[in-house]
């Protein structure tokens, strides 16, 4: 566990990490952010890959879905090169394949699809009712800010998002009752620039936070559980409606199954007006010593 490298302004650091250096029409380079265990945060490489793809798609044609695999742990001490393959540019849709590489070895692969604005039939799942307002819930810094531990310092001070659990959080101890459902409120700590593409990338970044927690919650586990090993395996995301990542969003999460050292979680993100913004699915590896 390395000593934390806490950015002075985590939101400015997020904007900077999403500002990729273009080295050709379809090649980009991005820096990495410090993480307690030395592995690149999945949400970082996911959002950077989306940003790289966005740069090769005409303005106004926005992402509507992405499907990705985390292939290898990334090293936070090394830059990441993003290679974008143009699969299709049609009248309304574009498709891109993106590989993220370190030392010319792929650590992440994604296909993303983009669409021009269009009209059509509409319906959506409803936002849960009676959820406590985010302002009434404790932030991570209130829960963990006094702890002198690298992971606690990262969770409370380095993340660019204010994350507030509706249920009891799983940082340091298991929660009761055991359940495979949870909800969190989240938004960036300060305002983001007015760019729909940036907000989409920021939403992708945050979508990797806490998505595996319903699996831990159901099993009576927590992030500081001795010997716990977890990693994102794949990540799918569908963008339904525009959202502002710097305004409160409700992330409703559930896990329908865990087995074989893996667990599946599904998430739905709503804005405060009740609009369904995005749907997420992720399978992750979750292992503990006594279960191996």
N, C-alpha and C positions, 0 to 999 in steps of 0.2 A: 504494500500500500504506500503510494508516494505522497509526499506533502502536496497540498492543493495549490494550484496556480489559479487564483481567483481573479477574474477580470474586474477592472474598476467599474465598468458599465456592462453588465451581461447582455443587455439588449443591443447596444452598439456592437458588442462582440458577435452576436448572432447575425446582425446585418453584414458585418465584415466577413464572417465565415461563408456567407452565401454570395459574396461578391467574388465570383470565380475569375481567375485569369484566363483569358482566351489565347490559345497558342496556335489554333488553326480554325477553319470553319466548323469543325466537329470535334475539336479536342480542347479540353479545359483542365486547369489545375486549381485545386482548393487546399487550403491549410486545414489542420485538425485542431480540435479543442482538447484541453486536458480532461482526463477522466480518472477517477480514483484507482482503477485497476489497470490502467495503461492501454485499454482497448477503446477503439473509436466508438462513440455513442451511435447506435443504429439510426436514430432520428437525424443525426448530423449527415451521415452519408446518404440517407434517403432523400433529405431535402436538397442536398447539393446535387445529387443525380437529377432530381426534378428540375433544379435551376439550370443545369447544363442543357437538358432537353428543351426547356422553354426558350433558350437563346437561339435554337435552330428552327423555331416555329414562328410563323407570321404573327404579328401583334393582333390581339383580339380573338385569337383561337386559343382557348384556355383548356387546361387539363380537366378531364372528366373521370379518368381512372388510371391507376397504376398497379402493377403486379410485380413483386420483387422477391429476391432470395438473398439472404445473407450467407455468403459462401465461406468466408474465413474471418477471423478476428482482425480488425485493422489496428495498426500501430499508431498511437497518438503522437509519436515523435517524427512521423514521416508525412509528407504531403500525399494527396490522392490525385491521380490523373483520371479524368472522366472522358471516355470515348463514346461518342454518340453516333449511332447508325440510323440513317434516314430510311425507314421502312416503307412509308407511304405518305403522300400529300395529295388528298382527294379534294373534291369540291367543298366538303364540309368537315372532313376528319383528317387528322394527321396522326401517324404512329411513329414512335422512336424506340430503339433499343439502346440502353445505356449500360456500359460496364465501368465500374470503379476499380482502379488498379493501384497497387503499391508494389514496387520492384517488378513491374510488368506482370504481376500475378493478380487475377481478379479476386477481389474481396466481396463484391456485391454486383448483382445484375438486376436490371429492371426493364420492363416494357411499359411505356406510358402512351396514352391516347388523348388527343386534343380535339376539340370541336368548336366550330363557330356558334355564336348564340343562336338559339332556335326556339320556336314556340311549340306547344303540344299539350297533351293531356297532363294533368298534375294530380298527385295525391302524396301523402307522406304519413309515417307513423307519428303519433302524438308525443309530445314532450311529457315526461312524468309530472304529475301535479303535486303541490305541497312540498317541493324541495326547498330546504333552507337557503336563504340568499347567501351569496359568497361572502359578503361583508360580515356575516355573523359567524363565520367559521375561521379557525386558526390557520395561519399560513405556516409554511415549512420553517421559516426563520423563527417564528414564535415557538415552534415545537422543538427545533434542533439547534437554534442559534447559539446556545450556551455550551454546547458539547465540543470538546477539544478532540475531534477525530476527523481525519481527512474526508471520509465519506459523508459525515454529518455536515462538514463545512461546505462540501460540494452541493449537497441537497439543499442547504439553506441559503447559500450565498452565490454560487456560481451559475445556477440555472437561470436563463433569461425569462422564464415563465413563473408566475405566481400560481402555485398549485394548492388547492384546498379540498381536502377529502370531506365528503358529506358524512360518510361513516368513519369509524375509528381508523386512522392511518396505520400502515404496516411497516413503518421504518424500523422500530426497535423491539416490538413485541407482537404476538398474534392478537387478532381482534375477535371479539365475541359479538354476536353468534357467528359460527362458521356458515358462510354462504358463498355462492359462486357469482354474486352480483355486487356491484358497487358503482358509485357516482363520484366524479370530481368536477369542480369548477376550475378553469384555467384561463389565463390571458398573459400577454407579455407584461413585464414589470413597468414598462413605459410605452409611449406611442411609437408605432412603426411608420416609416415613410408611406405615402399614399401610392401604393403599387399593388394591383390585384395579384400579380405574379409573386411578389414578395410575400403577401399574406397567405397565398396558397402554399408556398414553400415553408413558411413558418408553421402553418397548420399541419403539414406533413411531419415537420420536425417534432412538434408536440404530440402527434398521434402515437409516437412510440413510447411516451411516458406512461407508466402505470398500466399498460394494456394487459400485461401478464398478471397483475395483482389479483384478479378474481380467482385465478388458479391457486395462488398462495393462500388467499383468504379461505377458500373452501378446505384446503389441506391443513389449516392451522399453522401456516408458516409465515415468515416475515423476512424482510431484506437482510437483517443482521443475524438470521438463523445460522448457527455454526455449520460450516461446510456446504451451505447452499450454493449451487451452481446453476446459473440460468443464462440463456442467450436467445435472442430472436432468431428464428429460422427463416420465416418468410413474412411478407407484409403486403396486404392488398388494401387499396383505398379507392373509394368512389366519392367524387366531389359533386354534390347535388346542387348547391346554391352558393352564391358568393358569401364570404364571411370576412369579418375583421378579427384577426388574431390578437389585436390589442384591446378587445372588448370581451367581457366575460362570456365564456362558452361552457356548456354543460356536457361532459363526457360520460355517457351511460354505458357501462361495461358489464358483460356477462361471459362466463365460460361454460359452454355446453358439454365439454368432455376433457378429461386428462387421462393419459394412459401411456405405457411404454417409455416413460421419461420425457413425454411431450404433453403439452396442453394447448388447447385452442381457446382464443378469446375473440369476442365480437364486440365492437363499440359503435355507438351512434353519438354524433356531436350535434347539439342544438344551440342556437343563439338564444338570448334572453327573451326574444319575441316568440319563441316556440318553433322557428323554422328549422327543419332538419338540414344541416349543412353538409354532413359527410357520414359515410359508413366505413368502418375499418374491420378487417379480419387479420389476425396474426396467430401463427402457431409458434410456440417457443419450446426450447429445451428447459426442463425443470428437474434437477436432480438433487437429492440429499444423500449423505453417506449411508444412512441406515436403510435406504431404499435401493441401493446399488448392488 
